[in-house]
Amino acid sequence: MVDRIASPNELTRRRFAVTAAAAGLGAIAASQLATLNALAQSTESVADIINIAATAEALAVTLTGAVIAGAKGYDGGRGLSPMLVRWVKGIQAEEQAHYQYLTKAGAKALTLTFTVPQNLVPITTDSKALLNFVVAAETIFIGAYIAAAAEFAALGQPALAQVAFQICGVECEHRDLARYGAGAVPPNNLGFEQAPFRTVGEAAAKVKSLGLLGTPNAAATLRYADFASTVDFAGVTGLAP
């Protein structure tokens, strides 16, 4: 990460987890954007979700960008492996696609500037800490997307619920890649995904305390604009549902 980012097991994205939930919405096809935009205008909770989602996606693009930029400094100078860097670039491209679709739907990120708390600094220098962090974060995002799908279904929006699950599938891939990189056997260890949250708000509460959205004494300050223009989409397809 550019200045440096933070520690594993902690990133545990109703406000910021929604970020992940709506992030899944982010990849909404053109034919669905009007529906989502109309909902955002008439239903405050939906507008809140997509705004938080856009914030979360921007955060993901920023953090992965920082990892890529600082890849050579990991593990005492040995650096991240070329394969791992390629994986991170793929993750960043997918999160950027989500962000772009969300903003096309009218979402506005609450902030595009993020901070890295002192307690998360290890993920900026240690690959094991980084991978564990990704596993923990993706586990939360997956649960948030599942909750979002249920909420959209309750709102009578099956198409949006479908998109949430399409994004959820991508987040599952991210988690399994991180588990594989960390040496977990098997990396694909679940017969059924867990659904720990009834709402994305419940998931958001687990992210809010991390300090990524603003913390005193930050170890680093990162800006989405510093990474968005260099996202590498090579090899990544299915950028819309």
N, C-alpha and C positions, 0 to 999 in steps of 0.2 A: 504494500500500500504506500502511497506516496510518502507521507511522513512516517506512517506506521499505523497499524490498526490494532485489534485487540484479542481477548482470550476465549478458548473453546467452551463447551458446556454452558455458556451464558446467554448466547443469543437465543434465548428461549422465548418480525416485521409486524368496547365499541370503538378506537382511533387508529392506532398504528398497525395492529395486526390486521385490521381491516385493510390496511395498506396491502398486506399480502393477499387478502381475500379479493380486493378489487383489482389487485395486480393481475389476478387470474382473469378478471374481466377484461383487463387491458387488451388482451388479444382478441378483441371483438371485431368480427368482419364488418365491412362497410354496411351491409344490409341490416346489421344489428346496432350500429352506432346511434341511429335515430331513436330507436327504442330506449336505449340506455340514457341518452340525453334527455328524452321526455320524462323518464322516471326521475332523473336527477332534479328536474325542474319542479316536479310535483311531490316528490317524497324526500324530505330532508335527510332521512337516514341513508338513503341510497346515494345522495349527493355526498354525504359525509364519507361513505365507504369508498367511492371512487376517488375522492380527493386524497384520502389516506392511502389508498392503493397506489396512486401515482407517486406519493411521497416514498412509499416503501420501495417501489421499483427504481426510483431515482437513487435511493440509498444503495440498493443492490448493485446498480451500475457503477456507482461511485466506489464502493468498497472493493468490488472485483477489479475495477480499474486500478486501484491503489495496489492491489496484490500483484497484478501484472507488471506495473511500473517498478515495483520493488522486488520482483522475482529473483534477481541475482543475489540479493542480500540475505536470503533465507539460510537457515541451518549453518551458521558460522561461515557464510560465504560460499558454501557449496551450491546454493541456489536451488530453486524448484526445477524439477525435471521438465524437459520440453513437452512431454506428454501431459503433465499436470497443468502446465501453462496453457496448453491447447484446450484442455477441459474448461479451465477458468474463462478463457476467451469465449467459448461456446455458451457458458452460463451467462456471461455478461451480454452477449448478443441477444439471447432469449429474453432476458429481463428488459433490455432496451426496447425490444419489440412490444413487450407488454406496456411499457411506459408510453410509447408512441401511440398505441391504439387507445389507451385510456385518455390521453390528452386530446385526441381527435374526438372523443366522446364528450369533451367538455370538462374533464377533470383538471384540477389545478393543484399541484403539489403544495403542501403547506410550507415546505422549505426545500431549498436545493443546496443548502450548506449543512454539513454534518460534522460532528466531533467524535473523536476517538478517546474514550475514557482511559485513564491510567491502567485500570485493571484489565483492559482488553489488549494491551500492548503486545503480549506474547504472540498473538496471531499474525503479527507483522514480521516476525523473525523466525518462527518455528513452524515447520510444515505440519507436524503432528497436531499442534495446537490449532492451526488454521483449519485442518480437515475436521477435527472434532467440533470446531465452531460451526462449520458448514452443516455438519450432521444435525447439530442441535437446532440451528436456525431453520433448516429445511423441514425438520420435524414439526416445528411450530407452524410454518407456512402451509404445510400440507393439511394440518388440522384446521387452519383458518379457511382454506379453500373449501374443505368439506362442509364447514359451517356455512360459508357463503352460499354454496350450492343449495343447501337446505333452505336458507332464508329466501333466496330468489325463487325457489319452487313454491314457497309459501306465499310469495307475492304474485304468483301466477305467471312467472316468467321462466318457463322451461328452457328457452333458448339460452338465456343468460346462465342458468344453472348448468347447462351443458358446457358452456365456455369455461365456467369455473372448474369443472372436472377436467377439461382439456388442459388447463394450466396446471391443475393439481398433478396430472400425470407427468408433466415436465419437471415439477419440483421433486417428485419421487425419483426421477432419473438423477437429479442433482445430488440427492442424499445418497443414493446407492453408489454413485461415482466417488463421493467423498469417503464412504465406508470402505470401498475397494482400495482407494489410495492409502487409507489408514491401516490396511491389512486385515480388516474384519473378514471372518469366514463363517458363513457365506455373507457377502455384502447385501444380498437380497434376502433379508431374514424375516419378512412378514408375510403371512398368508392373507391377512386382511389389514388394511390401514386402520390406525386408531382414529377415533373421532372424539377427542377430549373436550371440544368446545361446542357450546350450543349457539354461540354467536361469535362473530369475528372480534367483537369487543373483548371477550374473555381472553382471546389470544393476544390482543393488543396490549393488555395489561402486563403481559410477561415481557414485552419488548420495551415498553415505555421506560422502565427503570434502568435500562442499560446505559443511558447517557449519550446515545448516538445522535439524539435530536437536539443536543445542547447540554453541556456539562461544564461546570467551572473547572479550571485546572485541566483542560483537555490536553492529551498527549499530542494530538494533531487535529487540524481543521481541514476538512476535505470538501471540495465543491464539485457538484455534478458536471458543471460546464467544463471542468478540466479534463473530463474523461469521455463525455458523450460523443465528441467528434472523432474519436479514434477507435470506436467499437468495431471489431472485426467480425463480419458476418460470414466469413469463408466457411463453407461446409455446413452451414445452418440453414435448414429449409423449414417450411411450414410456419412462416412468420405471421400467419393469420389463420383462424379456425375454418 
